[in-house]
Amino acid sequence: MFKNLRLISLLVILSLQLKAQDNYEIQVYGSETVETGHTMVELHSNYTLNGSKTTVDGMFPTNHVWHETIEITHGWNPWFETGFYFFNAIGNDGRTAYVGSHIRPRVAVPTDWHWPVGLSLSAEFGFQRAAFSPNTSTLEIRPIIDKKWNKLYISVNPTLAQSFKGPDEHRGMIFSPNVKGSYDVSKVVALGLEYYGSTGPFFHYSPYQEQQQQLFIATDLNFNPNWEFNAGYGYGLTTSTDKEIFKVIVGRRF
């Protein structure tokens, strides 16, 4: 067990050499799509315990704000699903509002192909209000590669994000890698680490302290195949990242 946990830590540390998800959907995705004819409804609840405290370039501070995101995903066939997101913020000083929406089609290699790793690809497009995210129109391309070895699970999402309106629209594709490693300590409980980053334009990375780097200690509970539960505490590793965030994801499959 301890050998596998050391492996998880090493993979996450190495990935630091590689933008976070704006603290609305803090999740490293697995490769599997929602089953044909089923719908998954998820609530992402994220609270910033220690974040930015002043308005910068018209964007509200993040300190002591709840971000509540509703995600609805429907599986159309064994290799295709579509997800919809509704972003919301709850806070004082005018920070309670509907923030924006995204749509996310995703294709996957079917599990009955028996590939050695899980593989899927999503394209997430949408808008958000400038007071909550300066880049108001964005596209995110997310490859997803994962693998389970007995009790050890690894998922890597080497994401690229493009802004069409906002301060990053002429910077090119922003590299935003996400990595997850977890270990099943029981049939119900898995413990692990999750990493979220945004390093700047691909191959033209920003100085380290200008990058977003977050590391979460997280747990997944697998008590029922129709339910999903993930929770974690995250710490920002650079001055450009919110220092402390608590997140919970609860999902129900119908």
C-alpha positions as semicolon CSV with decimal commas, in nm:
position;residue;x (nm);y (nm);z (nm)
1;M;0,000;0,000;0,000
2;F;0,266;0,252;0,102
3;K;0,465;0,175;-0,212
4;N;0,160;0,257;-0,427
5;L;0,092;0,576;-0,232
6;R;0,451;0,684;-0,294
7;L;0,393;0,622;-0,665
8;I;0,083;0,844;-0,658
9;S;0,280;1,124;-0,490
10;L;0,563;1,095;-0,742
11;L;0,327;1,116;-1,040
12;V;0,160;1,428;-0,903
13;I;0,492;1,595;-0,822
14;L;0,623;1,521;-1,170
15;S;0,308;1,670;-1,323
16;L;0,388;2,003;-1,160
17;Q;0,645;2,050;-1,435
18;L;0,353;2,041;-1,676
19;K;-0,518;2,685;-1,555
20;A;-0,716;2,535;-1,315
21;Q;-1,090;2,488;-1,379
22;D;-1,180;2,832;-1,242
23;N;-1,294;2,664;-0,919
24;Y;-1,636;2,571;-1,060
25;E;-1,580;2,211;-1,175
26;I;-1,278;2,089;-0,984
27;Q;-1,261;1,735;-1,115
28;V;-1,017;1,503;-1,288
29;Y;-1,230;1,306;-1,531
30;G;-1,229;0,932;-1,585
31;S;-1,247;0,794;-1,938
32;E;-1,581;0,611;-1,919
33;T;-1,892;0,780;-2,056
34;V;-2,241;0,760;-1,903
35;E;-2,420;0,439;-2,004
36;T;-2,655;0,441;-2,303
37;G;-2,995;0,588;-2,213
38;H;-2,884;0,698;-1,865
39;T;-2,845;1,049;-1,724
40;M;-2,602;1,160;-1,453
41;V;-2,689;1,469;-1,246
42;E;-2,405;1,616;-1,039
43;L;-2,371;1,907;-0,799
44;H;-2,022;2,055;-0,767
45;S;-1,994;2,261;-0,445
46;N;-1,666;2,449;-0,395
47;Y;-1,590;2,694;-0,115
48;T;-1,284;2,920;-0,122
49;L;-1,161;2,947;0,236
50;N;-0,865;3,168;0,141
51;G;-0,869;3,339;-0,198
52;S;-0,828;3,675;-0,367
53;K;-0,961;3,971;-0,165
54;T;-0,969;4,258;-0,417
55;T;-1,133;4,318;-0,756
56;V;-0,878;4,277;-1,035
57;D;-0,951;4,376;-1,397
58;G;-1,325;4,384;-1,316
59;M;-1,332;4,031;-1,171
60;F;-1,480;3,981;-0,825
61;P;-1,256;3,847;-0,549
62;T;-1,293;3,477;-0,473
63;N;-1,243;3,483;-0,096
64;H;-1,529;3,322;0,101
65;V;-1,741;3,247;-0,208
66;W;-1,940;2,932;-0,282
67;H;-1,934;2,808;-0,640
68;E;-2,230;2,580;-0,716
69;T;-2,230;2,403;-1,053
70;I;-2,504;2,175;-1,183
71;E;-2,378;1,921;-1,437
72;I;-2,623;1,706;-1,637
73;T;-2,475;1,437;-1,864
74;H;-2,665;1,197;-2,091
75;G;-2,523;0,885;-2,255
76;W;-2,642;0,839;-2,614
77;N;-2,457;0,518;-2,701
78;P;-2,156;0,317;-2,570
79;W;-1,906;0,578;-2,695
80;F;-2,081;0,919;-2,689
81;E;-2,227;1,146;-2,420
82;T;-2,319;1,514;-2,386
83;G;-2,284;1,721;-2,071
84;F;-2,437;2,057;-1,978
85;Y;-2,308;2,289;-1,704
86;F;-2,479;2,571;-1,516
87;F;-2,231;2,779;-1,310
88;N;-2,347;2,980;-1,009
89;A;-2,176;3,186;-0,737
90;I;-2,296;3,265;-0,383
91;G;-2,129;3,543;-0,186
92;N;-2,166;3,889;-0,039
93;D;-2,104;4,227;-0,208
94;G;-2,294;4,138;-0,526
95;R;-2,117;3,808;-0,578
96;T;-2,435;3,594;-0,583
97;A;-2,529;3,534;-0,946
98;Y;-2,570;3,297;-1,237
99;V;-2,224;3,287;-1,392
100;G;-2,255;3,101;-1,722
101;S;-2,309;2,772;-1,903
102;H;-2,107;2,519;-2,103
103;I;-2,187;2,224;-2,329
104;R;-1,949;1,927;-2,345
105;P;-1,979;1,647;-2,603
106;R;-1,742;1,355;-2,539
107;V;-1,642;1,044;-2,733
108;A;-1,468;0,741;-2,584
109;V;-1,307;0,415;-2,689
110;P;-1,574;0,155;-2,594
111;T;-1,476;-0,070;-2,303
112;D;-1,555;-0,384;-2,507
113;W;-1,257;-0,300;-2,730
114;H;-1,042;-0,400;-2,432
115;W;-0,772;-0,138;-2,484
116;P;-0,490;-0,142;-2,225
117;V;-0,594;0,206;-2,103
118;G;-0,920;0,399;-2,094
119;L;-0,929;0,678;-2,351
120;S;-1,179;0,953;-2,430
121;L;-1,185;1,308;-2,566
122;S;-1,417;1,597;-2,473
123;A;-1,469;1,943;-2,623
124;E;-1,626;2,191;-2,380
125;F;-1,753;2,524;-2,512
126;G;-1,944;2,803;-2,339
127;F;-1,960;3,146;-2,187
128;Q;-1,924;3,303;-1,845
129;R;-1,973;3,656;-1,710
130;A;-1,663;3,877;-1,703
131;A;-1,714;3,967;-1,336
132;F;-1,646;3,601;-1,251
133;S;-1,410;3,492;-1,530
134;P;-1,226;3,746;-1,753
135;N;-1,227;3,507;-2,051
136;T;-1,595;3,511;-2,133
137;S;-1,601;3,273;-2,431
138;T;-1,384;2,961;-2,420
139;L;-1,318;2,622;-2,574
140;E;-1,152;2,340;-2,381
141;I;-1,010;2,027;-2,545
142;R;-0,960;1,752;-2,285
143;P;-0,797;1,418;-2,364
144;I;-0,857;1,166;-2,084
145;I;-0,632;0,867;-2,022
146;D;-0,683;0,641;-1,720
147;K;-0,591;0,300;-1,587
148;K;-0,676;0,082;-1,287
149;W;-0,421;-0,164;-1,149
150;N;-0,590;-0,369;-0,878
151;K;-0,649;-0,103;-0,606
152;L;-0,446;0,176;-0,769
153;Y;-0,612;0,422;-1,011
154;I;-0,443;0,688;-1,224
155;S;-0,609;0,944;-1,455
156;V;-0,436;1,212;-1,664
157;N;-0,620;1,500;-1,838
158;P;-0,365;1,706;-2,043
159;T;-0,613;1,984;-2,122
160;L;-0,579;2,270;-2,373
161;A;-0,799;2,581;-2,338
162;Q;-0,860;2,856;-2,593
163;S;-1,020;3,194;-2,516
164;F;-1,220;3,367;-2,789
165;K;-1,297;3,679;-2,586
166;G;-1,091;3,809;-2,297
167;P;-0,732;3,872;-2,191
168;D;-0,609;3,531;-2,314
169;E;-0,769;3,536;-2,661
170;H;-0,439;3,617;-2,838
171;R;-0,217;3,395;-2,620
172;G;-0,298;3,071;-2,801
173;M;-0,385;2,742;-2,636
174;I;-0,334;2,744;-2,257
175;F;-0,199;2,421;-2,113
176;S;-0,405;2,306;-1,814
177;P;-0,303;1,959;-1,698
178;N;-0,501;1,767;-1,437
179;V;-0,379;1,446;-1,272
180;K;-0,541;1,209;-1,022
181;G;-0,402;0,914;-0,830
182;S;-0,605;0,716;-0,577
183;Y;-0,582;0,392;-0,382
184;D;-0,873;0,176;-0,260
185;V;-0,824;0,146;0,115
186;S;-1,150;-0,051;0,134
187;K;-1,434;-0,161;-0,095
188;V;-1,604;0,175;-0,031
189;V;-1,327;0,429;0,034
190;A;-1,051;0,546;-0,200
191;L;-0,792;0,804;-0,092
192;G;-0,555;0,998;-0,312
193;L;-0,420;1,320;-0,458
194;E;-0,550;1,546;-0,734
195;Y;-0,348;1,810;-0,917
196;Y;-0,484;2,105;-1,118
197;G;-0,262;2,342;-1,311
198;S;-0,251;2,619;-1,567
199;T;0,097;2,691;-1,693
200;G;0,027;2,945;-1,969
201;P;0,052;2,909;-2,349
202;F;0,162;2,568;-2,470
203;F;0,544;2,557;-2,496
204;H;0,564;2,925;-2,387
205;Y;0,496;2,880;-2,019
206;S;0,444;3,165;-1,774
207;P;0,685;3,226;-1,484
208;Y;0,611;2,976;-1,207
209;Q;0,449;3,221;-0,959
210;E;0,215;3,345;-1,238
211;Q;0,093;2,992;-1,302
212;Q;-0,199;2,827;-1,124
213;Q;-0,094;2,520;-0,927
214;Q;-0,332;2,341;-0,688
215;L;-0,290;2,014;-0,501
216;F;-0,586;1,839;-0,337
217;I;-0,608;1,561;-0,083
218;A;-0,927;1,383;-0,189
219;T;-1,150;1,085;-0,122
220;D;-1,403;0,894;-0,331
221;L;-1,685;0,688;-0,178
222;N;-1,817;0,396;-0,383
223;F;-2,114;0,286;-0,173
224;N;-2,365;0,249;-0,458
225;P;-2,314;0,219;-0,838
226;N;-2,584;0,481;-0,898
227;W;-2,418;0,741;-0,675
228;E;-2,093;0,937;-0,700
229;F;-1,919;1,115;-0,413
230;N;-1,587;1,300;-0,418
231;A;-1,455;1,548;-0,162
232;G;-1,123;1,719;-0,110
233;Y;-0,919;1,996;0,043
234;G;-0,692;2,190;-0,190
235;Y;-0,395;2,417;-0,138
236;G;-0,255;2,667;-0,388
237;L;0,117;2,636;-0,451
238;T;0,176;2,973;-0,624
239;T;0,087;3,337;-0,549
240;S;-0,157;3,338;-0,846
241;T;-0,363;3,051;-0,702
242;D;-0,636;3,060;-0,436
243;K;-0,469;2,925;-0,124
244;E;-0,741;2,707;0,028
245;I;-1,046;2,543;-0,130
246;F;-1,286;2,277;-0,005
247;K;-1,483;2,084;-0,269
248;V;-1,761;1,825;-0,276
249;I;-1,912;1,648;-0,578
250;V;-2,235;1,451;-0,537
251;G;-2,383;1,272;-0,838
252;R;-2,684;1,049;-0,905
253;R;-2,730;0,827;-1,210
254;F;-3,084;0,783;-1,348
